[in-house]
Amino acid sequence: GTLWTEKPFVPQAAFLFQRIFELAPEHPEWQNTQPYQAVLERDMAALQQLSAEDVETLLFATHAGMTEAEFEAAAKAFLDTATHPRFGVPYTATIYQPMLELLAFLRASGFKTFVVSGGGVEFMRAYAEDVYGIARDDVIGSSVEYAFQATDDGFTLVRLPEIATIDLNAEKPVNIQRHIGRRPILAAGNSDGDVEMLQYTGGGDGPFLNLVIVHDDAEREYDYLEGADTLMGVAAQSPWMFVSMKRDFNQIFR
């Protein structure tokens, strides 16, 4: 985990917001209906306070009914054209260079690497292989439910307005078992949603390494601890390694 910048929003949120703008002409009622109104007015304070239910509302309104091919094409189009609001580069250029080097070192040393993220698995599959060198079937994340449907062109899967799994907290080790079936021996995280994954990684009989990435470089990235209070407390009482971006990252982005 912790492979690219997550501020001011995770890139998938920016993708979701763009979809709202694209579909807004078909839904004039969104102009006066929350949470759509917050997106359309670019109300940063309101957007920072969106609840999980609000995000689901936006997600289902913009992506339900799409086939898996349509969704991936939309995700790739976004990643090909959208730029980070602060750094002015594509989101796929805000990947942490030291983490790419770590992944490359692990693979060269005979390890198998995976992405285990709270992000949407289908969104991550659109770029993981090209950007991280991790195959799409080695990506674990949150997902909606699908329905199998017959069409004039053949058979396809269609996204439903239902959540299948939110890959955060205790669901991370659960989904690791479902998809991989082996306990990790190295994991990296930066938020409270990673605590259980790190505990699982360090809970076996053999050696392990847990990396806690600390965002403390306001000049080159961001300086924040919100959403990581529990992680920092648990890590301080554990044999986990704190990795300071300011101190330990010679280069932030690739």
ZAVO-793044 format. One line per field, with one value per residue: x negated, y negated, z of N, C-alpha, C in turn; residue number from 1. Coordinates in steps of 0.02 Angstrom, whole numbers, plus 50000, padded with zeros to 5 digits. Layout:
! ZAVO-793044
n.c1 = [X	...]
n.c2 = [Y	...]
n.c3 = [Z	...]
ca.c1 = [X	...]
ca.c2 = [Y	...]
ca.c3 = [Z	...]
c.c1 = [X	...]
c.c2 = [Y	...]
c.c3 = [Z	...]
seq = [NUM	...]
//
This chain:
! ZAVO-793044
n.c1 = [49959	49993	49943	49960	49993	50119	50188	50262	50373	50403	50352	50456	50570	50566	50588	50718	50785	50766	50846	50970	50980	50980	51102	51195	51273	51379	51449	51525	51577	51477	51411	51465	51462	51393	51269	51223	51227	51123	51012	51029	51022	50896	50866	50756	50748	50866	50848	50741	50804	50885	50986	50975	51092	51130	51029	51056	51180	51143	51059	51142	51232	51156	51086	51156	51232	51141	51038	50901	50800	50833	50818	50680	50626	50669	50601	50467	50466	50485	50366	50274	50291	50321	50252	50152	50213	50125	49990	49991	49967	49997	50099	50041	49909	49884	49832	49747	49577	49480	49558	49587	49458	49438	49534	49481	49358	49399	49464	49356	49287	49355	49480	49660	49772	49909	50050	50145	50280	50391	50450	50550	50555	50570	50540	50405	50350	50344	50226	50123	50031	49954	49902	49860	49804	49871	49974	50143	50223	50167	50210	50298	50445	50579	50748	50891	51048	51084	51180	51215	51245	51333	51305	51333	51210	51146	51092	51084	51025	51110	51105	51176	51286	51233	51131	50996	50879	50786	50627	50553	50481	50523	50565	50461	50356	50446	50483	50358	50334	50440	50405	50267	50221	50113	50012	49947	49772	49716	49777	49846	49912	50018	50125	50267	50348	50261	50216	50257	50212	50074	50058	50095	49996	49885	49918	49885	49778	49654	49518	49546	49587	49650	49697	49727	49784	49748	49822	49744	49690	49714	49670	49627	49726	49858	49904	49971	50074	50202	50327	50240	50217	50246	50165	50035	50027	50037	49927	49822	49812	49768	49654	49631	49578	49554	49567	49510	49561	49498	49371	49325	49358	49272	49309	49471	49578	49595]
n.c2 = [50061	49879	49802	49693	49515	49452	49337	49181	49260	49436	49505	49579	49520	49397	49439	49487	49366	49298	49375	49340	49207	49229	49297	49211	49120	49201	49214	49101	49083	49108	48992	48934	49029	49123	49254	49204	49067	49011	49060	49005	48870	48861	48861	48862	48877	48945	49059	49119	49169	49272	49413	49595	49645	49540	49546	49671	49643	49552	49635	49741	49669	49627	49736	49857	49982	49978	50075	50187	50163	50036	49959	49973	49915	49783	49750	49760	49658	49547	49553	49532	49400	49313	49203	49179	49066	48983	49016	49020	49123	49283	49397	49522	49490	49454	49551	49636	49635	49705	49813	49880	49922	50007	50107	50157	50205	50306	50396	50430	50501	50616	50612	50603	50477	50373	50263	50198	50117	49984	49924	49929	50085	50109	49986	49972	50078	50029	49963	50021	50120	50057	49948	49987	50110	50221	50357	50360	50456	50467	50369	50305	50241	50124	50157	50159	50247	50363	50402	50535	50527	50552	50486	50402	50410	50512	50583	50507	50417	50316	50170	50154	50058	50088	50125	50236	50264	50169	50127	50106	50085	50224	50296	50299	50399	50507	50507	50525	50658	50717	50690	50714	50809	50827	50772	50609	50556	50435	50273	50113	49961	49815	49765	49770	49869	49967	50037	50166	50248	50233	50284	50416	50455	50451	50548	50682	50830	50815	50710	50534	50376	50221	50069	49904	49770	49602	49451	49310	49203	49057	48975	49051	49145	49181	49131	49214	49294	49333	49457	49556	49578	49688	49785	49731	49736	49875	49920	49861	49941	50058	50168	50097	50011	49840	49734	49589	49468	49346	49364	49489	49511	49487	49444	49394	49414	49515]
n.c3 = [50000	50000	49884	49797	49793	49903	49925	49869	49871	49856	49700	49637	49687	49625	49495	49510	49540	49420	49336	49386	49343	49205	49185	49235	49151	49112	49226	49297	49424	49512	49540	49652	49749	49876	49888	49768	49735	49810	49743	49613	49641	49683	49819	49934	50074	50106	50028	50091	50200	50161	50187	50204	50152	50069	49972	49917	49860	49758	49686	49642	49564	49459	49405	49409	49309	49206	49097	49133	49042	48992	49108	49136	49022	49039	49156	49112	49016	49098	49176	49076	49042	49151	49275	49423	49545	49617	49581	49444	49353	49271	49366	49376	49378	49504	49585	49713	49706	49790	49834	49716	49688	49796	49768	49648	49694	49782	49694	49612	49704	49717	49775	49779	49732	49784	49767	49896	49935	49989	49884	49732	49654	49517	49461	49497	49427	49301	49284	49359	49313	49213	49285	49416	49393	49433	49410	49349	49407	49529	49610	49745	49810	49851	49797	49688	49669	49535	49388	49281	49111	48956	48795	48636	48579	48639	48793	48954	49101	49216	49312	49473	49584	49716	49855	49860	49934	50052	50057	50184	50349	50450	50340	50251	50286	50278	50143	50087	50122	50051	49917	49901	49994	50075	50211	50217	50220	50217	50231	50189	50249	50281	50351	50464	50413	50377	50486	50532	50428	50441	50569	50546	50456	50541	50630	50620	50632	50578	50513	50481	50403	50435	50366	50405	50327	50339	50314	50304	50237	50185	50084	49972	49959	50057	50224	50350	50473	50496	50502	50533	50665	50751	50690	50712	50850	50876	50803	50871	50981	50931	50841	50719	50572	50556	50418	50363	50250	50230	50287	50239	50105	49966	49840	49796	49699	49549]
ca.c1 = [50000	49961	49902	49963	50019	50191	50214	50315	50418	50376	50367	50521	50622	50564	50621	50790	50810	50768	50904	51028	50983	50998	51171	51239	51324	51436	51481	51528	51595	51416	51388	51490	51468	51330	51202	51204	51217	51056	50964	51038	51001	50827	50866	50704	50764	50918	50820	50699	50847	50930	50990	50971	51156	51128	50986	51094	51231	51109	51033	51196	51263	51111	51055	51200	51257	51087	51005	50833	50759	50848	50788	50608	50611	50678	50546	50406	50473	50472	50295	50235	50302	50327	50189	50158	50226	50067	49926	49999	49944	50046	50100	49995	49842	49877	49815	49688	49519	49450	49601	49574	49393	49448	49568	49434	49309	49432	49475	49290	49263	49396	49544	49719	49799	49980	50082	50203	50299	50461	50475	50589	50510	50574	50504	50333	50328	50336	50159	50075	49978	49910	49872	49827	49776	49910	50026	50210	50252	50134	50236	50353	50473	50651	50782	50964	51074	51093	51230	51198	51299	51327	51319	51331	51141	51117	51106	51044	51040	51135	51097	51239	51282	51224	51061	50977	50832	50746	50564	50521	50482	50519	50577	50398	50331	50495	50477	50293	50345	50484	50375	50199	50217	50050	50000	49890	49716	49699	49833	49837	49975	50012	50187	50301	50376	50209	50192	50268	50168	50008	50060	50097	49930	49839	49946	49866	49721	49591	49496	49590	49569	49705	49676	49777	49763	49769	49826	49719	49652	49762	49641	49625	49790	49904	49889	50035	50082	50272	50342	50187	50206	50243	50105	49975	50027	50022	49859	49775	49807	49753	49588	49641	49530	49580	49531	49524	49549	49450	49305	49304	49371	49228	49352	49540	49615	49553]
ca.c2 = [50000	49813	49800	49628	49463	49459	49271	49164	49317	49493	49495	49606	49471	49347	49473	49487	49298	49282	49409	49300	49150	49254	49319	49160	49093	49247	49216	49033	49084	49113	48925	48915	49090	49149	49223	49182	48995	48997	49074	48958	48804	48868	48840	48904	48893	48997	49120	49150	49198	49322	49476	49655	49649	49491	49573	49724	49610	49527	49693	49777	49626	49616	49795	49914	49994	49983	50140	50183	50133	49964	49927	49970	49865	49717	49740	49747	49593	49499	49554	49507	49329	49273	49186	49164	48994	48946	49029	49008	49180	49337	49431	49578	49465	49439	49615	49628	49669	49756	49872	49917	49955	50062	50161	50186	50243	50367	50443	50454	50546	50676	50603	50586	50414	50361	50203	50210	50047	49967	49899	49975	50132	50102	49924	49985	50124	49991	49935	50053	50156	50009	49901	50020	50175	50272	50383	50341	50507	50462	50308	50317	50177	50121	50175	50163	50310	50366	50448	50565	50512	50565	50428	50417	50420	50568	50585	50458	50403	50247	50146	50143	50009	50124	50134	50305	50261	50109	50157	50066	50113	50297	50327	50307	50467	50555	50510	50556	50730	50738	50684	50738	50871	50830	50713	50570	50547	50364	50231	50042	49925	49746	49741	49815	49925	50017	50065	50239	50281	50235	50332	50483	50468	50463	50595	50751	50858	50801	50640	50489	50305	50175	50001	49853	49712	49541	49393	49254	49161	49010	48943	49095	49182	49152	49144	49226	49355	49351	49523	49604	49574	49756	49817	49705	49761	49946	49929	49841	49997	50118	50166	50077	49959	49777	49708	49518	49444	49290	49388	49552	49512	49442	49418	49412	49442	49546]
ca.c3 = [50000	50002	49823	49765	49837	49918	49939	49918	49871	49819	49628	49615	49703	49570	49439	49526	49533	49349	49309	49406	49297	49138	49184	49264	49105	49109	49292	49324	49495	49553	49558	49718	49788	49902	49887	49701	49735	49836	49689	49558	49664	49706	49889	49964	50144	50105	49999	50142	50251	50132	50224	50163	50117	50014	49920	49884	49818	49698	49649	49608	49514	49402	49378	49405	49242	49158	49092	49159	48989	48990	49166	49129	48969	49069	49203	49074	48985	49151	49194	49019	49031	49212	49309	49494	49551	49643	49547	49372	49314	49276	49431	49374	49390	49576	49616	49755	49677	49834	49837	49654	49696	49842	49732	49601	49733	49807	49638	49591	49756	49717	49810	49739	49759	49774	49792	49939	49944	49997	49820	49691	49621	49445	49445	49503	49374	49239	49278	49404	49279	49180	49332	49472	49374	49468	49365	49369	49450	49595	49641	49791	49831	49860	49735	49686	49643	49462	49362	49216	49065	48885	48753	48565	48559	48677	48865	48989	49171	49225	49381	49509	49639	49779	49874	49874	49989	50064	50077	50237	50417	50454	50275	50214	50294	50253	50070	50071	50125	49996	49851	49898	50032	50112	50253	50193	50267	50216	50212	50200	50257	50305	50380	50512	50376	50365	50549	50536	50380	50470	50625	50516	50429	50595	50678	50608	50669	50545	50509	50444	50404	50424	50353	50416	50289	50373	50269	50343	50192	50155	50025	49914	49954	50105	50294	50383	50513	50503	50476	50550	50737	50778	50663	50745	50918	50875	50778	50923	51028	50892	50809	50650	50552	50531	50360	50355	50182	50232	50305	50207	50033	49929	49787	49813	49642	49497]
c.c1 = [49958	49914	49907	50000	50095	50223	50217	50370	50381	50395	50434	50578	50624	50598	50697	50820	50814	50829	50968	51036	51005	51072	51221	51290	51386	51475	51482	51545	51533	51392	51409	51499	51399	51327	51179	51188	51148	51004	50969	51016	50928	50819	50818	50720	50815	50891	50776	50740	50894	50928	50983	51035	51158	51086	51021	51146	51200	51085	51087	51228	51221	51086	51099	51227	51203	51061	50934	50787	50770	50816	50713	50588	50618	50622	50481	50408	50459	50397	50251	50239	50300	50258	50203	50166	50168	50005	49930	49973	49998	50043	50051	49922	49831	49867	49751	49629	49488	49492	49595	49508	49398	49481	49521	49382	49338	49440	49408	49262	49308	49462	49600	49752	49871	49997	50142	50226	50373	50492	50513	50543	50511	50537	50429	50308	50315	50264	50105	50017	49928	49871	49832	49791	49811	49968	50095	50242	50216	50153	50298	50380	50548	50685	50858	50984	51084	51151	51207	51257	51282	51345	51318	51260	51108	51138	51059	51063	51059	51130	51166	51231	51281	51150	51049	50930	50798	50681	50525	50526	50478	50533	50513	50369	50380	50489	50409	50300	50388	50447	50305	50191	50152	50042	49940	49833	49690	49761	49816	49905	49965	50075	50217	50330	50326	50190	50199	50225	50098	50005	50060	50029	49880	49862	49929	49805	49654	49572	49544	49561	49631	49678	49735	49753	49792	49765	49807	49677	49699	49735	49645	49688	49840	49882	49955	50032	50155	50286	50290	50173	50199	50181	50043	49970	50008	49949	49807	49764	49788	49683	49594	49594	49568	49536	49554	49511	49496	49379	49280	49316	49325	49265	49423	49573	49567	49537]
c.c2 = [49937	49804	49733	49579	49467	49392	49230	49216	49375	49485	49523	49559	49417	49376	49472	49417	49278	49314	49370	49241	49172	49270	49266	49131	49137	49248	49145	49031	49088	49045	48905	48976	49113	49225	49198	49107	48976	49008	49021	48888	48804	48842	48885	48923	48949	49063	49157	49186	49251	49386	49535	49663	49600	49517	49629	49695	49586	49584	49728	49735	49620	49680	49857	49921	49997	50054	50132	50151	50058	49928	49920	49919	49794	49701	49724	49679	49538	49496	49528	49431	49286	49260	49169	49089	48953	48955	49022	49062	49234	49372	49489	49556	49446	49505	49606	49669	49720	49819	49914	49954	50014	50121	50196	50229	50309	50418	50472	50504	50608	50671	50589	50526	50405	50290	50224	50142	50039	49940	49952	50020	50123	50039	49937	50031	50088	49966	49974	50086	50108	49967	49935	50085	50232	50293	50367	50393	50511	50397	50326	50250	50182	50134	50171	50233	50305	50413	50472	50556	50532	50503	50449	50434	50479	50566	50538	50455	50330	50229	50131	50091	50043	50133	50208	50307	50193	50133	50112	50104	50190	50332	50337	50377	50520	50562	50536	50632	50755	50740	50715	50804	50881	50766	50674	50570	50476	50326	50159	50009	49856	49721	49792	49875	49980	50055	50141	50277	50286	50283	50403	50502	50486	50516	50667	50772	50836	50727	50598	50419	50265	50104	49953	49789	49649	49482	49330	49205	49114	48979	48988	49137	49149	49170	49152	49291	49375	49417	49575	49605	49644	49792	49795	49732	49834	49957	49912	49896	50062	50112	50150	50019	49897	49753	49636	49497	49390	49315	49444	49556	49462	49408	49440	49448	49470	49497]
c.c3 = [50000	49942	49785	49810	49843	49935	49876	49923	49840	49746	49606	49633	49649	49508	49450	49517	49460	49316	49327	49358	49227	49132	49207	49215	49099	49175	49322	49398	49540	49576	49629	49764	49811	49897	49819	49700	49759	49783	49635	49577	49687	49777	49928	50035	50147	50079	50049	50194	50223	50174	50176	50122	50058	49956	49881	49837	49753	49654	49609	49553	49451	49369	49374	49334	49189	49155	49119	49107	48985	49049	49158	49075	48997	49117	49166	49041	49037	49167	49138	49014	49094	49242	49382	49503	49578	49601	49472	49327	49316	49344	49433	49377	49464	49615	49655	49728	49725	49839	49773	49658	49743	49807	49684	49637	49757	49751	49614	49641	49763	49753	49760	49772	49740	49795	49834	49963	49957	49933	49781	49650	49546	49422	49446	49448	49309	49230	49316	49368	49247	49230	49387	49453	49408	49423	49392	49415	49518	49630	49682	49814	49842	49793	49743	49664	49568	49446	49293	49169	48993	48846	48680	48542	48596	48749	48902	49062	49177	49299	49412	49564	49707	49793	49889	49934	49992	50094	50125	50303	50414	50387	50236	50224	50270	50178	50047	50072	50067	49930	49846	49935	50068	50151	50225	50244	50264	50194	50227	50205	50284	50340	50428	50477	50362	50427	50549	50486	50409	50529	50600	50489	50484	50644	50668	50649	50640	50546	50467	50447	50389	50418	50363	50382	50321	50325	50309	50302	50154	50091	49964	49905	50000	50175	50331	50423	50520	50468	50492	50625	50768	50755	50700	50816	50921	50854	50830	50975	50994	50860	50734	50634	50526	50474	50349	50283	50181	50243	50259	50133	49999	49872	49802	49755	49590	49442]
seq = [1	2	3	4	5	6	7	8	9	10	11	12	13	14	15	16	17	18	19	20	21	22	23	24	25	26	27	28	29	30	31	32	33	34	35	36	37	38	39	40	41	42	43	44	45	46	47	48	49	50	51	52	53	54	55	56	57	58	59	60	61	62	63	64	65	66	67	68	69	70	71	72	73	74	75	76	77	78	79	80	81	82	83	84	85	86	87	88	89	90	91	92	93	94	95	96	97	98	99	100	101	102	103	104	105	106	107	108	109	110	111	112	113	114	115	116	117	118	119	120	121	122	123	124	125	126	127	128	129	130	131	132	133	134	135	136	137	138	139	140	141	142	143	144	145	146	147	148	149	150	151	152	153	154	155	156	157	158	159	160	161	162	163	164	165	166	167	168	169	170	171	172	173	174	175	176	177	178	179	180	181	182	183	184	185	186	187	188	189	190	191	192	193	194	195	196	197	198	199	200	201	202	203	204	205	206	207	208	209	210	211	212	213	214	215	216	217	218	219	220	221	222	223	224	225	226	227	228	229	230	231	232	233	234	235	236	237	238	239	240	241	242	243	244	245	246	247	248	249	250	251	252	253	254]
//
